[in-house]
Amino acid sequence: MAFHGVAGQKIYMGNINRSDLESLTKSLSLVSWHIFTIFLLVSAIVLAYVAYYPEFVLVTYSIIGVNALGSALFVFLGVAGHRPLLKLPGAYLMGSTALLALLGL
């Protein structure tokens, strides 16, 4: 999560800022990047909390569901014409997170 939020932002936003995208598009890209970073942080906190307090295991299903749906969205959009999405780690990391959380139940 720290890598995504700090190092990833420098790499990603460096590429975005050097592009010819409109200012609003660049700003929205930055917001979406950090929303995803917050999502990763919340997911990690929830899974760690449930590891120590298993009576809250029900919360894990929301993390599994949102990661599985996010992975499916990456794949669907990638197959539907946005091929570069399939080269990004999003689909694979979200799918792996969902699978490992499910196996951890």
C-alpha positions as CSV (number, residue, x, y, z in Angstrom):
1,M,0.0,0.0,0.0
2,A,2.8,2.4,0.9
3,F,4.5,1.6,-2.4
4,H,1.3,2.2,-4.3
5,G,0.6,5.5,-2.6
6,V,4.1,7.0,-2.6
7,A,6.4,5.5,-5.2
8,G,3.5,4.4,-7.5
9,Q,2.1,7.9,-7.5
10,K,5.4,9.4,-8.5
11,I,5.8,7.0,-11.5
12,Y,2.1,7.2,-12.5
13,M,1.6,10.9,-12.1
14,G,4.9,11.7,-13.7
15,N,3.6,9.9,-16.8
16,I,0.2,11.6,-16.6
17,N,1.7,15.1,-16.1
18,R,4.0,14.7,-19.1
19,S,1.0,13.7,-21.3
20,D,-1.3,15.9,-23.4
21,L,-4.3,15.2,-21.2
22,E,-6.5,18.0,-20.1
23,S,-6.0,19.5,-16.7
24,L,-9.3,18.1,-15.4
25,T,-8.4,14.6,-16.6
26,K,-5.1,14.8,-14.9
27,S,-6.8,15.8,-11.6
28,L,-9.4,13.1,-11.9
29,S,-6.6,10.6,-12.5
30,L,-4.8,11.7,-9.4
31,V,-8.0,11.4,-7.3
32,S,-8.8,7.9,-8.7
33,W,-5.2,6.8,-7.9
34,H,-5.5,7.9,-4.3
35,I,-9.0,6.4,-3.9
36,F,-7.5,3.1,-5.0
37,T,-4.7,3.6,-2.5
38,I,-7.2,4.2,0.3
39,F,-9.1,1.1,-0.8
40,L,-5.8,-0.9,-0.5
41,L,-5.2,0.5,3.0
42,V,-8.7,-0.3,4.2
43,S,-8.6,-3.8,2.8
44,A,-5.3,-4.5,4.5
45,I,-6.5,-3.1,7.9
46,V,-9.7,-5.2,7.7
47,L,-7.9,-8.4,6.8
48,A,-5.3,-7.9,9.5
49,Y,-8.1,-7.1,12.1
50,V,-10.0,-10.2,11.2
51,A,-6.8,-12.3,11.5
52,Y,-6.6,-11.2,15.2
53,Y,-10.4,-11.0,15.9
54,P,-11.9,-13.9,13.9
55,E,-15.4,-13.2,15.3
56,F,-15.6,-10.4,12.7
57,V,-15.0,-12.8,9.8
58,L,-18.2,-11.7,8.1
59,V,-16.5,-8.4,7.1
60,T,-14.0,-10.4,5.0
61,Y,-16.7,-11.2,2.5
62,S,-17.0,-7.6,1.5
63,I,-13.3,-7.4,0.9
64,I,-13.4,-10.6,-1.1
65,G,-16.4,-9.4,-3.1
66,V,-15.0,-5.9,-4.0
67,N,-11.6,-7.4,-5.0
68,A,-13.2,-10.1,-7.1
69,L,-15.4,-7.5,-8.8
70,G,-12.5,-5.2,-9.3
71,S,-10.5,-7.9,-10.9
72,A,-13.4,-8.9,-13.1
73,L,-13.8,-5.3,-14.2
74,F,-10.1,-5.0,-15.2
75,V,-10.4,-8.2,-17.2
76,F,-13.7,-7.3,-18.8
77,L,-12.5,-3.9,-19.9
78,G,-9.2,-5.3,-21.1
79,V,-11.0,-7.9,-23.3
80,A,-13.6,-5.3,-24.4
81,G,-11.0,-3.1,-26.2
82,H,-8.9,-1.6,-23.5
83,R,-6.0,-4.1,-23.8
84,P,-3.4,-2.0,-21.8
85,L,-5.4,-2.8,-18.7
86,L,-4.4,-6.4,-19.0
87,K,-0.8,-5.4,-18.6
88,L,-1.4,-3.6,-15.4
89,P,-1.1,-5.5,-12.1
90,G,-4.6,-4.5,-10.9
91,A,-6.5,-7.5,-12.1
92,Y,-4.0,-10.0,-10.9
93,L,-3.4,-8.3,-7.5
94,M,-7.1,-7.9,-6.8
95,G,-7.9,-11.4,-7.9
96,S,-5.1,-12.8,-5.8
97,T,-6.3,-10.8,-2.8
98,A,-9.8,-12.1,-3.2
99,L,-8.6,-15.7,-3.6
100,L,-6.2,-15.6,-0.6
101,A,-8.8,-14.0,1.6
102,L,-11.3,-16.7,0.6
103,L,-8.7,-19.4,1.3
104,G,-7.9,-17.8,4.7
105,L,-11.5,-18.2,5.8
